Amino acid sequence: MKNNGENFLEKIPQHKAGLNWSQDENGNVTLEMENKGLTNKVFQKLFKKPAVSYIHLDENGSFVWPLIDGKKTILEIGEAVDEHFGEKAHPLYERLATYFRTLQKYGFVTFR
């Protein structure tokens, strides 16, 4: 999983500054995405779209999200996922790489 000569699994993810999230008593994580910008304002007024969208993470995502602390690498997070979910999480690092790329694409995480 090399990306421009860099091993993606050695990247250190961190939550985007200012992103609000919560975790319920069952461990389920919900991210709050503020819908900003001119296009979003138009859709909010014309089509009654919400100012904030709530993204509910699945079981795997809810386990991984609190582990993102700006200190652990994706590899280290993967070890915790493997210990917790075992074979259920496999193919582990391919899935984690896809998950973190998606989080990055939507602006929920950055990498140190």
ABEGO torsion letter per residue (X at the ends): XBBGGBBAAABBBBBBBGBBBBBBAAGBBBBBBBBBEAAAAAAAAAAGBBABBBBBBBAAAAAAAAABAGABBAAAAAAAAAAAAEAAAOBAAAAAAAAAAAAAAAGABBBX
